[in-house]
């Protein structure tokens, strides 16, 4: 049963190996078998005809998943340079029957892979490379197989016979190689070969991993194989073709044969001759696109260097390592930064395959494909940024689609910060389609047959399941972003129920900002959010009542820091809700005044309340200075005073600029600081360093200069009211009026 003897033609290959693919094509051309059997799940036989469709472009993968649980799935990826794909297309071009013979996916997906018992799986390539004196298995395989050409080869079957002999020696030494599941798979392959023998005699070819060839050639009885296959668990599976990409080929999976350089292998397979010269020309073109100065002379010199390195190392032709070293030295000036771009774009690559529309798909996938086409939102393997203006109908529809997919767990797009500005009408997404997302779409198919319907059903189920107020407020925000108006009633009912029962002010304060943002985005997207506004207003009223007692309840440092964050969040939310609820801003200001003047409240929260009132114009500079003076008086503990300063001037909220422009406040801080006892200073130093260390370098430098000047040398004494050096005694109307018109335009004022 060897390639050179009577019997079926056994072609042992390395999955995704271009050298193996060329050798398989040459062997099939030479032998002209009546049928071709390929390692793969037999459930895929019904889909093999799609491989010949014009819309099929590798890399693609055969996807099989459990019908009742799409998350239990397996892929069998195929690239243009995969020997299995070459054999499949060879058979179809000649109308030769072609079939898959591996263990059915119905068995594979019914039970998880068995755990290995103390024995690590053997790497056949590493073992052969070591016996040949190579430390790098990939380098050995390149030299022996990938860099060989089939042109002029007398016996195209000889390489397979040599590889089968080597694998036979390994199987004698290692047995199943730490993969007991392989024995079951090989038993099923032999059963399929017996069926082919009854139909075609011995005139058929088998394309499989070289590791399996000795087992398929060995004498085994039908009874023994049936015993191995008896009692295997089984489940109902569904199969289809899905697009794959080169980046995903670079990971172990499917056939368990991840390769590190799929882009390089694709180049070797597609290049009819002079692969190194053609490769380095591609590299030069890529670097030129990135505005690097690379000329034809660079290409010539890089080719010479790669060939020289190969000769010094005793290699038949330059491999990937030699070409990359030549690129770094000649085209990248020794830098690894442009070389990393070459490795990402060319060595790995972002090629994404395509499958024909006739391929089986769940209804949700078909609806998604239709929406992608109508919005001209193409799925691509390369990561890219998408800027959306929500005032445009098409961009708004794209935003809704991406938000709905995220709710269903299909993270095709991820929101990111915009480079061109901020605003409620602008969104920026980072898009990349990964093959695994096809499984996520299949999983989400249980919720509905269309993207909006599935997202609505998912949101309603999540609202019924949620047990905390924060979960429902976040869900409400996501529903508004996704435009799921039909899901909002169920979400708002759950929100009202949980809000009425929750008495924890921290949870209430954590939930309010999300509701305020929801209202804001609801206005932008034209969503009716009146019911949501009513819930948010009620939540804000309860916070106004419950927050002062909660802040005066003997909080430790961590609890005070948490409430300080909630204080900022509620303050921002009140600003968004104030237009809908006129008296809310006044009630919130009254709460802040209570917190600012109550000595039992931690200094961190009191200082923050004063700062928020000052920023809103509800506290004058004189009153601010009075409250700061009380907080920093000798009667106050140093730790509490340091917390007050952190709340007032810390947190990256412009506190440094405030101290620069209001030297009365700076003088109060300075006076307090020099009065702190040495023993207490060590304790408050971390707090002060955290506060002032967050300022920008220019602000810190200006504060240092102001603090260094003693009274009478450009720095007025405390309470003198004189302007600091560089500032006028009062506002200059003439200079201010010059900027008034521009300020009005920026603010949109009449």
N, C-alpha and C positions, 0 to 999 in steps of 0.2 A: 504493500500500500504506500510505498514511497514514490516521490516524483519520478524516479528513474526506473521503477518496476511496474509490472502489470498491476492494475487496480486503480482506484480513484486518485485523482491528482490532489495531494495535500499541500496547500500553499500556506506555510506559517509566516506570519507577518508581525510587524510592530504597528499597533494602531496609530494612525495619524503620522505615518512615516512616508515621506515622498519617495525615498529610495525603494521601499517596499511596494509602493503604489506603481512605480515604473516597472519593477520586476514582475508584479502580478499581471500587468497589462501585456508584457512581453510573453510571459508563460501562457496566458490564455490565448494569445494570438498563435502561439506555437502549437498548443495542444488541441484547440478548438473543441472543448467538451460539449456534451449535449445538454448539460444542466450545470448550474452554479449554486452551491450552498454557502451561506454566509453566517458567521457568528452574529446572532442578534435574536430578539424575541419573536417567536412565530406569530404573535398577534399582529405584527407589522406587515405580514404578507399581503393583507388586503390593501395596504397603502402603498405598496411598491410601485404601482402604476403611476402614482403622482410624481415620482422622481423624474419621469420623462416629460412632464408638463413644462411649457415655456416659462411659467411663473416660478419654477423651483430653481433656486440659486444657492449653492452651499456657501458657507457652513450652515447646516440645518441639523436638527436632532429629532430622533423618534422619541416621542414622549408617551409614556404609559403611566396611568395613575389609577388607583382604586376608585371604582365608580361611586362608592359610598363615602369616600374620604380622599378628595383630590390632593390633600397634603402628602399622602403616601404616594410618592411618584419617583420615577427613575427616567434618566435620559440616556440615549445612545447617540452621541454626537458624531457627525460625519462632515469632514471638510473636503474640498476639491482634491486634496492630496492624500485622503484616507484610502488605503487599499480596498476597504469594503465598498466605498463609493465608486471607485474605479471599476471593481468587479461588477457591481450592480449596473452601472451604465454600459459596460461592455456587453453584458447579457441582454439588456434591453435593446441596444443598437442592433443586435443580431437575432432578436426574437427568440432567445434561449431562455427556458424556464429558470427562474431565480427564486430562492426561498431562504428564510431565516431558520436556524436550527438550534439556537441556544435554549436554555431552560425557559419556559414560558414566564412572562411577567406575572401571570396569575399566581404562580408559586413564589416568585421572587418578592412580590409586594405583600403576600399574605403573612409573612413572618419576617422579623428583622434578621439581618445578617448575624450568623453565629459568632460569638466572641472567641477570639483566639486564646488557647490555653497555654500561655507561657512561651509559645514559639512565634517569633516575629516572621511575617511573610517574607519569602525569599524574593529578592530582586534579580531576575534572570540576567538582565543586561549588566548589572554590577558584577555578578559572579563571572560572566564571560569576559568582561573588561579586565577584571583583576587577574584572571588566568592568562590574559594576553599581555599583561604588564602595564595596563593603563590604570591611572588613579581616577580618571573621570570617565564614567560610563557613557555620557553623551558624546564625548570626544571620540571614544572608541567606535560607537555606532556610526558617527559621521564618517570616519575614515573607512570603515569596512563596508557600509551599506549606502549611506546617503550620497556620498561623493562618487559612487560608481555610476557609470552610464551603461545602458543596455545596448547601445550601438556597437555592432561588431562582435557581440558576445556569441560564442559558438553554441553554447548550451544554456538557454535561458532558465532551465530547471535546476542547474547545478547549485546556485546559491541557496535554494530552498532545501536541497538535500543536505548541504553542509550545515545549515542552521538547524534542521531537524535532528541531525546527528549530535550536535552540541546540546540541544535541549534534552535529547534522550539521556545523555550523560548526567545532566543536572537532575532530571527526574529520578534516575537511579540513586542519586546521592541524597536528594532532599524529599523524595516522595511527592506529596501534594504541596510541598513548599509552604506549609502553614496555612493553607487555604482549603479546609475540608469541604467547603461548598463546591469547589471545582470538581470534585469527584462526581457529585450529583449532576452538575452541568454537563460533564463529559459523557456520562451515561446517556443523557437525553440526546446529545449530539450523535452518539453512535446509533441510537434508535432511529433518528431521522436519516442517517446514512444508510441504514438497512432498508428503509422505505424507498430511498432514491435508487438503491441497487436493484430492487424489484422492478422499478419503472424504467431505468435507463441502463441497466447493467453496471459495468465498471467505468463507463464513460461519463464521469461527472467530476467537477472540481469542488474542493472545499477551501474556503478562505477563512482563516481563523487566527487567533493569537498563536505565535510560535510555541508558547508554553504548552498548548493543548495537543500539538501534533503527535508526540510520543503516545499519549493516552488514546488518541483516535486510531493510531496505527496498531496498538496492542491488541492481542487476542482477548476478547471478552465475550462471555456467553449472554444470550438474551435474558436468561433467568437472572443472572447476576445484575444486569442493568435494571431489570424490572424491580428487583428487590431494593435497589438504591432509590428508585423513584416512587416506591409504594408509600402511601400514607402522607404524602406532602400536603401541607395546608394549601388552600386555594381560595381565591377571591375573584370577584368579577372586576375586570379592568376595561378601561377605554384608552384608545391610542390615537395619536395624531402626529403630524409633523409640526414643528415649531422652529422659528428662526433661531440661530445660534450665532455666536461671534467669536472672533479670534481671542479676545481677552478671556472669555470663559474657557476656551480650549487650553489656556495656560494653567488651568487648575486640574488636579486629579478628580475624575468623576466619570460617570457613564461606563465606559470600558475600563476605567481605572488606569488610564494612560495619559494623564495630563502632560503636556509638553511645554517647555519654557519659552520656545521661540516659534510660535505658529506663523508669524509673518515671514520669518526667514525660511521656514520650511515651504510655505506657499510659493515663495520666490524660487527656491531650488526646483520645485516641481514644474513651475510654469516656464522657466528659462530653457530655451532649446540649446543654448551654448553660452560660453563665457559668463557664468553666473556671477563671479566676483566683480567683473567689470560692470555688468548691468546693475548689480546691487549698489556699488559705490556711486554710480550715476544717480540712482534713486536717492541716496543719502544726500548727494550734492544738491539735488532739486529741493529736497525738504529744507535743508539749511538755507538755501537762497530765499525760500518763501518766508523764512524767519529773519530776513535781512542780514544774514551773515555772508561775508565776501568769500565765496568759494568758486574757483575757476576750473576749467578743464585741466589745467596743470595740477591742481590739487588732486583731481581724480586719478590722473596718471601716476603721480607720486604715491598716492595711497595704495594703488594696485601693486606697485613695485614693492612697497613696504610689506604688504600682506603676504605676497609671494615669498619674500625673503624670510619673514618670520616662519612661514610654513616649512621652508627648506631647512632652516636652522633646527626646527623642532621635529624634523623627520616625518612630516605629514604629507600625503600625496598632493593635496591642494589646500589652499587656505580655507579654514573653517570660520565659524562665526566669531570665535575669540580673536583670531588674527585680523579679521576685517574691522572689528570694533576697536582694537588697539590701533590700527592704522588710521581709522577715522578720528580717534582722540588726538593722536600725535599730529596729523597733517591738516585736518579740517577744523578741529576744535581748539587748536593751540594748547593742547594738554588739559583743557577744562572738562570737568565732568558734567557741567550743566547742559550744554548742547548735546552731549552724548546721551544724557538721560532722555532727551526729547527723541533722539533717534531710536533708542531702545523701546520707548513707549509707542511711538507712531509706526515704526517699521519692523522692529524685531518682534513685537507682540502684535500691534495693529488693532484697528477698530472695525474691521470688516464685519458687517451684519448681513446674514443670509436672508432669503425671502422664500416664502412658501405660497403655493397657488391658493386662490380663494376657494377652490373645491375641497381643500383639506378639511377634515372634520373639525368642528369647534363647538363649544357650548354657545348657546344664544347670546350670553353676555359678551363673549369675545367678538361675535359678529357685530353686535351693536357698537362695541368700542371701535372696531375697525371702520365701521361706517362713519362714526363721528370723527375719527382721525382724518379720514379722507375729506370730509366736508369742511373741516377746520384747517386743512393743509398742515396738520401737526404730525409730521413723520416721526416714527420711532427710529432712533439712531443709537448705535453702540457708543459713539463718541460723546463725551459729556459736553454740553453746551448750555449757555445761558439764554433765557427767553424773557424779554422785557414786555410787560403788558400794560396797556392804558385802559383801565376799566370803563372809561367813557366811550370806548369803541365797542360796538356790538360783538365783533369777531373776537377781540381780546377778552371781553367779559365772558364769552362762551368758552374760550380756552381755559380761563381761570376756574370756571364752574366745573369743567370736566376734570381738571387736575385735582381740585379739592375733593370732588366726589370719589375719585379713584383712591386718594389717600385715606378716606374714611373706610374704604373697602380693603385696605391693606396693600394696595397696588401703588407703591411709592415710585412711580415713573418720574415724577417731578418732586423736588424738595424746595420749599420757599427759602429765599436767601436775601441778604441785604442788597438793596439796589445801589449801583454805582453812579447813577445819573440823578439821584435825588430821592426824597422821601415824600410821602403824601398818601392819603387814603385812596387816590385814584391810580396808584402805581403799584405794580407787583413785579417781582423778579423771581424766576424759577430756574433751578439747575436741573436739566433733564438728562437722563441716560436710561436707555432701555436694556435691562438685563434679561437673559432668557428665562430665569426663574419667575419673572413676572407673569409668564403664561400660566404657570401653576397657580399663582395668586388669583388670576382672573378666573380660572376654573374653580378654585375654592369659593370665590365670591359669588359664583353662579347660583349657589343655594339661596341667595337673597332675592334674586329676580332675574329677568331676562334682558333688562335695559340698565344702563348705568344709573340714571336718576331713580328708577324704581328700586334697584338693589340698594343704593345708598339710603333711600328713605326707609326701607324695611330694616336695614341695619341700625339706623339711628333710633327708630322706635323701639327695637329690641334692647338697645343699650340704655335707653331712658328707663325702661321697665326694670332693668337689672341693676341700675346704679343705686348705691347705698349712701353716697356722700354728696353733699351740696356742690363741692368743687367739681366733681365728675360731670354733673348735669350742666353747670354753667359753662364748662369747657365744651360740652357737647352742643349746647345752644349756640355758642360762638361758631363752631364748625358748621352747624346747619345753616347759619346765615351766610357764612363765607361760601358754602356750596349751593346756596339758593334752594334749599330743601324746604320750601314753605309748607308742604304737606306733612312733613315730620314735626314741625314746630308745635302744633297743639299737644301732641303726646309729650314732647320734651318740656313744654311750659307747665303742663299739669304735674309732671314729676318735680319740676323746679319749685312750684308753689307749695307742694306738699312737704318737700324736704326743708324749704326755707321756713315754713311755719313751725316745724318741730325742732329745728337746730337752735341751740342757745349758746353755742361757742362763738364768741365774738371774733376770734382769730379766723375761724372757718368762714364766717359771714364776710369778714373783711377780705379774705382771699378770693371769695367768689365774686364780689362786686366789680372789680376791674374787668373781668371777662365779660360780664353783662354790659358794662358801658361800651366796651369795644364792639360787642355784638350790635348794639344800637347804632354805633357810628358806622359800621360796615353795612348794616341794614339800610341806612339812609343812602349810602353810596350806591348800593346795588338795587335800590328801589324796592326793598322788601318791607312789607307791612309788619312793623314790630311794636305796635301799640301795646299788646299784651305783655311783651317783654319789658317795655318801659314801666308798666305798672308794677311788675314784680321787682324791678331794679329800684324803683322809688321806695317801695316798702322795705326792701333790704337796707337801703341807706338810712331810713328813719330808725330802724332797729340798731344799726351800728352807732348812730349819734347818741342813742340812749345808753347803750351797753359799754361803749368804749371808755369813758372816764373812770367808772368803777374798776374795770379790768386793768387799767394802767396803774391804779393806785393800790394794787393788791399784793404788795411785797414781791415784785418781780426780781429775778436774778438777772445777771448780765445777758445771758443767752435769750431769755424770754423778752427782755427789753429790746434787744436787737431785732428779734422777730417782729415785735409790735411796731417798731420804728419803720420796718419795711412795709407793713400793712398800712401804716399811717400815710406813707407816700402813695401807695396804691389807691387808697380810698380818696385821697386829695385829688389825684388825677381823674378818678372816676367821677367825683362830684363836679369837676369842671366840665365833663362831657354831659352829665345829666342835668346841669343847672338850667339849660334852656328849656328842657321839658318840665322841670319842677322848679318854679320860680323861687320859692323860699328856701330851697335846700342849701344854697350857698351860705345864706345867713345863719342857718342852724348849724352848719358845719363849722363856720367861723367861731360861733359861740363855743362849740366843743373844743376847738383849738385853744381858745382863750382860757378855758377851764384847765386844760392840760398845762398851758404855759405858766399859770400862776399857782399851781397846787404843789406844795413842797413835798408831798408824799409820792409824787410821780417821779420816776427815775430821771436823772439829769439828761440822759440821752434823748428821752421822749420830749421833755420840756424844751430842750434846745431846738429840737426839730420843729415843734409846734410854733415857737417864736419865729423861726426862719420861714415857715410856710405863710404865716400871717404877714411877715414883712414883705415877702415876694408878691403877695396878693394886694399889697397896698392898704391892708387893714390894720397895720401897726406902724406908727411913726418912728423915725429914727431916735427921737428922745426916749420914747417908751421902750424901744428895743435896748437902748443903752442902759436904761434903768433895770430892766430884767436881767441883762447880762451882768450888771454890777452886783445884783443880789445873788445870782448864781455863782459868781466868782469871789464873793466876799470871804473874809477869813473864817466866818462861821461854817462855811460849806466844806464838806470833806473833799480832799484833793481828787479822789477817784470820781465823785459825783460831778465836780466841776469840770474835769477832763471829759467826762461823758457829755456834759452840756455843750462843750466846745465842739466835740465830734458831731453831735446832732445838729448844731447850728451851722458849722462851717465845713463839715466833711461830706463824704459820699459823692464827690465829683459833681456837686450841684452848684458850682460857681461860688463857693464860700470864699475861696482865695481872692477872687476879684472883688468881692464885697469888702474884705478887710483892706485891700489895696486902696479902694476909693472912699472908705469911711474910716479915717484914722482914729476917730474916737473909740470905735470898737476894737481896733488893733491895739490901742493904748491900754484898754481894759484887759485884753488878753495878755499883753506884755507885762503889765503891772502884777497881774495874778501869777504869771509864770515865775517871775523873779522872787515872789513871796512864798512859793511852795517850799516846805522844808526838804532838806536833802534826802532824808529817809523816804518821804512820800514821793519825791520826784522820781525815784527809781521805779515806783509802782505805776505812776501815770505815764511814764515815758512811752511804753508801747502804744497806748491810746493816742498820744499826741503824734507819734511817728506815723501811725496809720492815717490820722487826719491830714497832716500837712504833707506827708509823702505822696498823696494822691494828686497834689496840685501839679500843674504844668511847670516846666523848668523856668519859663519867663516869670510866672507868678511867684514862684519861690525866690527867685533872684530879687524881684522888686520888694517883696516882704522883708528879705534880709537886709536890703539897703535901707528901708524905712526904719527897721528896728535898730540898726546900727547907729543912726544919727541921734545924738542926745538932744534934749530940749534946748532951744536956742541956736541950733545949727541946722535949720531947715525942718525941724520937727517940733511942732507946737506942744506945749505942755497939755496934759489932760484937761479937757473942758475949756480950752482957750478959744476954740471955734475957728482958729486961723486955718487957712487952706494949706495943705502940704505942698512941698516944692514941686513945681511942674503943673499945678492946678490953680485956676483962677479963684478969686474969693466968691464968685457967684456965676450963674449961667450967663453966657454972652449971647444975647438975642441975635446979633448980626451973624455970628458964626453958626448958630443953630439953624437959622432960617435957610442957610445955603443947602442944608441937607434935608430940610423939611419936605420939599416936593418929592424927592426920591423915596423918603420914608413912607409918605402917603401912598405912592405907587406900589411899594412893596407890601404894605399892609392892606391895600385895596380900599383905602379910605377915600371918600369923596373930596 
